[in-house]
Amino acid sequence: MISSNDTLPRLDEIYKDTSSLLSPRIRKSLLKKPSKISQKHFRLKNSNLNPVLDAKKKTSLKKNRSTKLSSLLSSPRLTSKGQITSPVVKIRKNPSKLLSSTSNRSLKFSLSPKSSYMSPEEIEYPLKPTQALNLMKPELTSYEQGEILKYSEIYYVGTINNKIFPRVDCENHGFDDPHTDYLLVKKDHIAYRYEILALIGRGSFGQVCECFDHKKKEKVAIKVIKNKAKFHNQAKIEIKILQTMKDCDPEDTKHIIRMKNYFMFRNHVCITFELISINLYEFLRLNHFEGISPTLIRCFAKQILTTLQYTRSLDIVHCDLKPENILLVNSQKALIKLIDFGSSCFIQERLHTYIQSRFYRAPEIILGIPYTPAIDMWSLGCLLVELFTGQPLWPGESEFDQLLYIISTIGLPPQEIFVLACRKHLFFDGLALKTTKLLCGKNVIPGTYRLHDIIKDCDDEFLNFIEKCLEWNPSIRMTPDEALNHPWVRSHKPTSKSTLVIKKSLS
């Protein structure tokens, strides 16, 4: 290979050869040092008589200007708002070679990956996926560099230090834990839009995390469903139920959590909700599990009954009513909303037989009787007692325990229940219990305790309301419509006392 320095001797030789052709007198005159006057005269003469030389000078100037432009493009300046700026220049008419510098987005395309990197704080979103890939490539894993192109707009990508690095040899590229839950990483993204802030809770369905929506500029809650077919199928039902309730309640008056969005992300169904305050279990904990005022309980009960009346009108069964699934809208008002329709179903589309959290499980579920919306009223009765006393009404450690607790308070199930129960053989030998001993070793005698022994110092109307919720036979159990007309509910007069109780409890 010939280096650039190898050409220099040859140029010297050419110069020597041409100079040897000149006469001695001319060579002698060339060696003389020209005067200042002659130099000036020579420049003026050439400027007037040699337009070709002027053209060459202008051409070289243009080249210098274009060189400066390219250097500016390779290191763009940033304004205080994070927008890329460049000097106003004349752009060639051929758009295939140079893009207009007046458009920030076009300018981002013209930058090379090495020179175009900008920190996440400097990027102005939204971006097209190709723009995001060009600007943020160092912050993306190899998997994300292909995945990002499937999205129409990019609002957030996170940083390389807060990401899961995919593994080809693992199930779902290593994004899941052994229980098929998605591995949530703080500050990482979900669907290139939501920034993960914190884990709110987890359950058999998956996880719920607090996120910041960089498109809407608001905090949201995202339910990330487990990566299993059966949970995907249940998620479809949940979305259908949530959408139905939202469409039928445009004014948001039925005290039900509002679904914002739903999508698939790395084989997980994700459902986005409004983010509200703490649940009633946490509220009880803040009150040291001492219970809350009857006025506030009545206020909560009326709102829950409005919800159950609404779901019943749509043939929807919630199937998991409990303090953890009732949330305060904020810490300043006694407004609540019902959440978690992951176990819910339409009456004509019942899929599961084993539903409801144990402490709030209706006897027809335990005994294997086809269920109706009446199971939610049973759960409501258990829930209201817990709000009053601060403790679960029947804290069974097993399903048998739970049934024994129920029998110890309201007696053995009536004959019409036995006829319908397909799981009675698990608990009874004929009409007698297989055992009367709890797991803790304590013996239980049917009907030993009464509700008024458990709910001490309550008024008669409240006790009557609870007894009608905890009726063995679901067909005669109190309905939401009947409950809303019950004297205990109708006697409620809204005051500011509820708000004051909440403020005091959360302070």
N, C-alpha and C positions, 0 to 999 in steps of 0.2 A: 504494500500500500504506500502511496506517495503522500507525504505530509504537505501542508500548505507552505511550509518554508522552502521546500524543494523547488518551487517555481521562481524564487527570487533571483538566483544566479542567471537563469535563462533570460529574465527581463533585463538584467544588466548587460548581458551579451548583445541583445537586440539593440539596446541604446548605443553601445559602442560601435556596432556595425553601421548604424544610420549616421552617426556623427563623423565617421571616416569618409563619407561621401561628400561632405561640405568642403568648400575651398578654404585655404589658409586664412584669407582676409576675413571671411564670414565667421570662421571659428574664433578668430581673435576678437571680433566685435561682440560676439556672444559672451566672451569671458569678462568683458568690461562691466563694471557695476553701474546700472542705470541710475540717473539722477532722480530726485524726488519729482521734478517738473515733468520729466519724461514718463515716469510711472503714472502720474495723475493724468497726463495726456493720453497715455495708452488705455487707461481704464475708461475714460470718457469716450474715446474713439470706439472702443469695443462695445460699450453699452449702446451706442447709437447704430453701429453697423453690423452687429452680430446678434440678431434676435434668436438664433438657435441656442446661443449660450444662455440667454435669459430663460428660455423655456426649460433648459436643463436644470437651472437653479431652482425654478418653481417646482419642477418635478421632484427634486431632492428634498425640498421643503415639505411637500406633501407627504413624502415618505417618512420624514421625521415626525410629522404630526400624527400619522397613523401609528407610528411606533409608540408615541406617548399614550394614545387611546388604548392600545392593547395592554400597556402596563397598568393603566387605571382600571381596566376591566378585570385584570388578574388580581387586583387588591382593592375591591370596592370600599368606598367610605360609607359610614352609617350615620344617619341623623338620629336625633334623640328619640324619635318614634320607632326606630328599628327599621326604617325603609332604606333600601339601597339607593344611592344617588350617584350620578356621573355627570361630567361636564356636557354642556350643550354642543354637539358637534354635528357636522354634516355626514349623513350616512349614505353609503353607496346604494344605488337603486336596486341592485341585485339582492333580493331578500334571502336567497339561499345561502349567501356567504356571511352576511352580517344582519343581526336582528336589531330593530329599533331600540335605542337607548332610552326612549321616553317611557317605556313600559317596564316596570319592575319585574313582572313575571317573565317577560321575554328575556330580560337581562339575566335572570337566574338560569335560564336554559343555556345561555351562551357561555356560562362559566364552566370550567373544567372541574372535576370532582376534587382535585387536590387544592385548587385555589378558591373553591366556592364554599368550603366548610364554614359554617357559622354556628355559634353556640345556640342551644334551644331558646334562650331568652331573647335572642336577636331575630328569630324567625317571625315573620308575620303570616299568620294562618287565616283562612284555610289554604292548603296547597293542593295542587294536582299530584297524584301519586308519583309521576315521573319527576316533578320538581322536588318533592320530599326525598325521593331516593337520591337525587343529585346533591341536595344540600345536606342531608342528614345521614348519608351512607355510613360514616364512622360510628353512628349511634344505633345502627340496626344490625341484628344478627343475620347470618346467611339465610336463615329461614324467612325472616321478615323482609328481606330484599326482594323475594319473590312474592310473598304474601301481600305486601303493601299495594302491589299493582292491581289487586282485585277490588280495591276500594275506590269510590268515585272522588271523595274528598278526604283530606287528612287534616286533623285538628290537633293531634298530640301524638308524639312517638316515644317520649321518655328518653332516658339515657342508657348507654350500654352497660353501665354499672348496676342498673336496676332491672335486669331482664333474666328470663329463663333461657339458657342456651340449649337449643334442641338437640336431641340424641336420636339418631336413626334406629338404634337397636332397642329403643324403649317404646312401649305402647303410647300412642298419640304423641309421638316425638318427644316424650319426656315432660309434657306439660301437665300431667296428672299425678296425684299421689296414689298410693296403693288402693285407696278407697274410691278411686275415680273422681275425686274432687279436683277442681282446677287449682294449681299452685299460684296463689295470689302473692304478688310482690309489691310492696309499697312503692309508689311513684312510677310503676310500670303502667302501660296502657291497656285498655280493653277496646278493641275494634278501632284503634287509632283515633279515638275521640274522648274516651273517659280515662281520667287519671285516678288510679287506685289510692285512696287515702287511709282507710282503716277497715278492719273486719268488724262487722256489727254482730253477726251471729252465724251459727251453723246448725244443721239438722239432718235428718235422714235424706232430705231432698237435695242438699248441697250447702251453699254458703250465701250469705248476704254481706255485701261490702259497701262502704260509703265511698262515693266517687265524685270527682268534679267533672261536669260536662263542659268541655272546652268549646262546644258549639253554642250552647244556650247560656253559658257563663253562670251555671248554678250547680249546687250540690244535689246529688240524687242517690238513691239506694238501688243497687243492682243485685238481683237474685241470680246466682250462677248455678245452674242445675248440674247434677252429676252426669258424667259421660256414660250413661247406661240407657239401653233402649226403653226399658220400662219407665224410667224417669222422663225420658223424652216424650213418651206417649202421654204421661200424666201432665207434663208441661203444656202440651197442646190443648188439653182440656182446660187447664188453668187459664191459659191465654184466651180461649173462647169464652169462658165464664167472665173474666175480667173485662173483656171487650163488650160483652152483652150488658153487664151492669153499668159500664161507663156510657154506652150509647143510650141506655134507658134512663140515665140520671145526668143529663147535660148540665144541670145547675149545681151538681155536687152537694146534694142535701141529704144523702142516705148514709153518711158516715162510713164510707167504704174507701179504702186506699185507691188512689188513681194510678193506673198503669200509663206510662208515658210512651214506651217503645219496647220492642222485642226483636231479637236477632240471634243468629248463630255465630259463635266465635270459637274457633279451634275445637269443634265438635261438642261444644257446650251451649245449651239453650240459655240465653240471657234475657231477663225481663227487667226493665227499668221502671222505677217507681219514684213518686215524690218522696222527699226525705223529711220526716217529721220527728217528733220528740220521743221520749222514753215510753216503754210499755208499763202496764199496770203492775206487773210483778216488781219491776224496778222502783215504781212509785211506792209500793208497799215496803220494799226494802229500805227506802229513804225514811219511811215512817217507823223503822225498826220492827216491822211486822206486828204492829199494834192495832192494825185496822184503821179505817178512815171514817169520817162522819156519815151518819145516815142520810143527811141532806145530799152529800156528794155521791153516795152510792145510788140514791134515787135518780140523780141527774145522769149518771153513767147508764143506769138500767134503762131509762127511757130512750137514750140514744141507741143502745144495743138492740132494744125491741123494735125501733124504727128500721134498723138494718135487717133484722130477722123477718120482719113483716115484708120488707122489700124483696129479700132473697126467696122467701116462700112464694111470693107472687110470681116469681120467675122460675119456680120449680127447682131452685138451687138449694143444696144442703151444704153448709160450711164444713161440717165434720171435724172441726178442731178448735172449738171455742174455748179459750183459756186466757188467763191474765197476760201471758206473754204475747198473745196475738191481738191485743187491744192497745193501741198507742194513743198517747196524748198528742194533739196537733201541735201544741207548744206549751211551755211551762207557765204561761200567764192566764190560760183559760181552761175551763172544764170541758173542753171539746175533745172527742175521741174519734178514732177510726178503726175499723176492723181490717186486719191484714191476714196474709197467708191463706190463700185459697188453693194451696198445693194438694190438699186432700179432698177438695170439694168436688161435687159432681152435680149434674142434672139428675133428677129423680129417675128418669127413664134411661139413664146411662150409667147406672151404678157399676163400678168396676171392682171395688175392694169391699171386703167384709171385716177386715181388721183395721179399724180406724179409731180416731179420738185418743188424746192423751189419757193415760190410765185414771188419774184422779177425777177426770171429768167425763169418763166413759159411761154411756147410758147402758142399762141392764140388757136391752135388746141386742146390743153389739156383743156383750159378753156371752149371752145365751144363744146367739145365732138366729135372731129373728130379723126378717127383712126390715130395714130401717127407713125412716121418713124424716122430714124436717123436724120432727118432734125430738130427735136426739139433741138438737141445738138448744132446745128449751131446757132439757135436763142439765146440759153443761152450764147454762146460764144460772140455774139454781145453785149449783156447786160453786160457781164463780162468785156470786153475790154474797154467799156465806163467807167465803174466804176474804172478800173485801171488808166484811164486817168484823171478823175475828182476827184477821191477819194470818190465819193458818188454813191449810187445805181441810175441807170437810171430811173427806175419806182418803187418807194417805196410804193406799194399799201398795205393798212392795211387790205384789204379783197380781195377776188377774183373779186368782182364787181369793187372795186377800181382799181385793176390792169388792168382790161379791159378798164376802163375809161382813165387811164393814157396812155395806148397804143393808144387808139382812139384819144386822144388829140394831139398826136405827129404824127401818120402816117395815121390818118383818119379812116373812117368806113371800115369794112371788105368788100371785093368785093362780088358780087352776087354768084360766084362759091363756096365761103366759106359758105355762108348762106345755100345753098342747102345741104351741108354735115353735118352741125352743128346740133347735136341732143340735145344740151343743150341751144340753142338760146332763148328758152322761158323763161329762168331764167333771161335774160338780156334785151330782146327786146319784144316789142309789135308790131308784124309785122316787119317793117324795122326801127322802131323808138326805141330809148333807153327808158327803163322804167324810168330812172332818169339820170340826168347829174350832180348830186351832190355827191361829195366825202364824206367820213365819217367825215372829218375835217370841212365840211360845204362849201367847195369851189366848185363853179360851173365849169364844164368842157365843152368846146366847141370843137367839133371834128376838128382836124387839126389846132388848134390855135398855137401850138408850132412846131418848126422845129428842126431837129436833130442838125443843125449847130448853133442853138440858145443855145442848151444844151452843145454841145461839142465845146466850144469856143477855138479859136486859134489853131485849128488842121489843118493839111494839107488836101488837097482835096482828095488825094488817101486814107487816113485813113477814111474820112467821107464816101467815096464811098464804101469802104469795109464794114463798119458798116451797111449802107443802104441795101446792098445785103444780109447781115445776117438777117436783120429784115424785110424780105419780108413776107407779109400776107400769100401768097399761098406757102405751103411747097413744092409743086411739082416744083416750079421754084426758090425756095430759093437756094442760093449758096451752093455747096457741098464742102467737104474738098479738093477734087482734084482741083476744080476750085479756091478755096481760096489760095491754095499753089502756084498757077500760077498768082495770082493777083499782079498787079504792086506794091502795098504797101508792100506785103510780099517779093517779089523778089528783091526789092531794098535794103533789109537788108544786111549789110556787118558786119559780126561778128568782134567786137573789144573788148578790155579789159575794155571799159567804163562801161559795164553792171556790171562787177565784182566790180568796184570801187563804183558804186552807191549802191550796196548791202552792201558792207562793211561800207559805210558811214551811211546807214540807220539803220543797226543793231548795230552800235557802241554806 
